[in-house]
Amino acid sequence: MFKKIAIALVLVFTLTLFACDSGSKVEYPKKYGIVDVVAGEETKTGVKLTLETDGFGGTIKAEVTVVDGKIVDYDVIENSESAGWG
């Protein structure tokens, strides 16, 4: 269940990012609604973003790789949520 919630949150975060971005270089940290984009780097094929948001048990930090406007990889790198709940 946690993976489904994490995937949904990452999708919302990424869509919000691209819907609000003007296409220019972005200074970090940058707030998009309830998500902070704390880092971003261009790769050979797309962009890799580090996102933070508040979870129930504390901050959730994730890395998302976007290629051609599609999420191709994500990783929840830090969280303090209760294992087995949700």
C-alpha positions, 0 to 999 in steps of 0.5 A: 500500500505504501508503494502505491501511495508513494507512486501517486504522490510522486506522480502528483509532485512531478505533474505539478512541477512541470505544470508550474515551471516556466522552462527556465533554470530553477533555483533550489529549494523551490516550493510546488504546492505541498512538495519541495523540490530541493535539488535537480540535475539534468542527465543525458536523457532527462532530469533527476529531481529530489523531492521532499514533503511532509508525511504522517510520521515526518519528512519523506524524501524521494528521487524521481527521474523524468525522461520525455515528461514520463517518470522512468524511475523513483526511489524513496530515499528517506522516510520515518513512516511506520512499517506495515501501516497503510 
